[in-house]
């Protein structure tokens, strides 16, 4: 299953919701959303600084990740970015593939 790093920041409205529901309440919602699409939450941490929330999730496909991303962003309560994560073995496989490429001006 594709794995993603999700880094999120709550808006003012999202922070108000977090204060009302608590972190456990939000964790339950995240679990429900991810498992509802056939995924799994590997890790979920709250932070302070540039990001308020950091997750590592597995989804059955990239379309599921896109669906969650669009829905969450449309709520206006959170801004997020998802980064695909690759294993060491996947990168090893990528290094063995031949790619026909010429750099600009070369």
C-alpha positions in Angstrom: 0.0 0.0 0.0 1.3 3.5 -0.7 2.5 5.3 2.4 2.2 9.0 3.0 3.6 11.6 5.4 0.9 14.2 6.1 1.8 17.5 7.7 -1.1 19.7 8.7 -1.8 23.1 10.3 -5.1 24.0 11.9 -6.8 27.2 10.9 -8.3 29.3 13.7 -11.7 27.5 13.3 -9.9 24.1 13.2 -8.1 25.0 16.4 -11.4 25.9 18.1 -12.7 22.5 17.1 -9.6 20.7 18.5 -10.1 22.6 21.8 -13.7 21.4 22.0 -13.1 17.8 20.9 -9.7 17.1 22.3 -6.9 15.2 20.6 -8.5 11.8 21.2 -11.7 13.0 19.5 -9.8 14.0 16.4 -7.8 10.8 16.4 -11.0 8.8 16.3 -12.2 10.9 13.3 -8.8 10.4 11.5 -9.0 6.6 12.2 -12.5 6.4 10.8 -11.7 8.3 7.7 -8.5 6.4 6.9 -9.9 2.9 7.7 -13.1 3.8 5.8 -11.1 4.0 2.7 -9.2 0.7 3.4 -6.2 2.4 4.9 -4.3 2.4 8.2 -2.9 5.1 10.4 0.7 4.1 11.3 1.4 7.1 13.5 -0.2 10.4 14.5 1.5 13.1 16.5 0.7 16.6 17.5 3.4 19.2 17.2 4.0 22.9 17.6 5.8 25.1 15.2 5.2 25.1 11.4 3.0 22.0 11.7 0.3 21.2 14.3 -0.2 17.6 13.2 2.0 14.9 11.6 0.7 11.6 10.4 2.0 8.5 8.6 -0.8 6.7 6.8 -1.1 3.8 4.4 -3.8 3.9 1.7 -4.7 1.3 -0.9 -4.1 3.7 -3.7 -3.2 7.4 -4.4 -6.8 8.2 -5.4 -7.9 7.5 -1.8 -5.2 9.9 -0.5 -6.3 12.5 -3.0 -10.0 12.1 -1.9 -9.1 12.6 1.7 -6.9 15.6 0.9 -9.6 17.3 -1.1 -12.3 16.7 1.5 -10.2 17.9 4.4 -8.9 21.0 2.6 -12.5 21.9 1.5 -13.5 21.9 5.2 -11.4 25.0 5.7 -10.4 23.8 9.2 -6.9 22.5 8.2 -4.2 23.1 5.7 -2.2 20.1 4.8 0.3 18.6 2.4 0.9 14.9 1.7 4.3 13.5 0.7 4.5 10.0 -0.8 7.0 7.8 1.1 9.1 5.2 -0.6 10.9 2.2 1.0 14.7 1.6 0.5 13.8 -1.3 -1.8 11.6 0.9 -4.0 14.4 3.4 -4.4 16.8 0.5 -5.2 14.4 -0.6 -7.9 14.2 3.0 -9.3 18.0 3.2 -9.5 18.0 0.1 -11.7 15.6 1.5 -14.2 17.0 3.0 -17.4 15.7 6.5 -18.2 16.3 8.2 -21.5 17.0 11.8 -20.5 19.1 14.7 -21.8 19.6 17.8 -19.6 18.7 21.1 -21.1 21.6 22.5 -23.2 23.5 19.2 -23.0 
